[in-house]
Amino acid sequence: MFGILISALMSMLGFLLRSVLVKFVTFFALWFVVTEFVTVLQGAAILPSASSLNAAFIGLPSGVWFFMDLFAFSFGIPLVIAASVSRFIIRRIPVIG
């Protein structure tokens, strides 16, 4: 009776150690590498800064700003830029790209 329970427990523990833990460590390492690459790229002034983006949007007329606010441009563009940079960096990792 207890042999069946111990066998089931060992198979569940083996599944956790072989698949879940290994995947967690792998994806955490990839996340850490990507976040560190982004900070290095920001420090090297390769990515555009907020001041350069503000200077680019200063000359837009009020009608354009209305539609940009309507479509939540201020929320969407940082998301798109962050996703593009993350995709670019992840594609450069030899194991994934």
RAJO-V518016 format. One record per backbone hydrogen bond with DSSP energy under -1.0 kcal/mol. NH is the residue of the N-H (numbers start at 0). CO is the residue of the C=O. If there is no record, write none. Layout:
nh,co
NH,CO
NH,CO
//
This chain:
nh,co
4,0
5,1
6,2
7,3
8,4
9,5
10,6
11,7
12,8
13,9
14,10
15,11
16,12
17,13
18,14
19,14
20,15
22,18
23,19
24,20
25,21
26,22
27,23
28,24
29,25
30,26
31,27
32,28
33,29
34,30
35,31
36,32
37,33
38,34
39,35
40,36
41,37
42,38
43,39
44,41
45,40
52,48
53,49
54,50
55,51
56,52
59,56
64,60
65,61
66,62
67,63
68,64
69,65
70,66
71,68
72,67
75,71
76,72
79,75
80,76
81,77
82,78
83,79
84,80
85,81
86,82
87,83
88,84
89,85
90,86
92,89
96,92
//
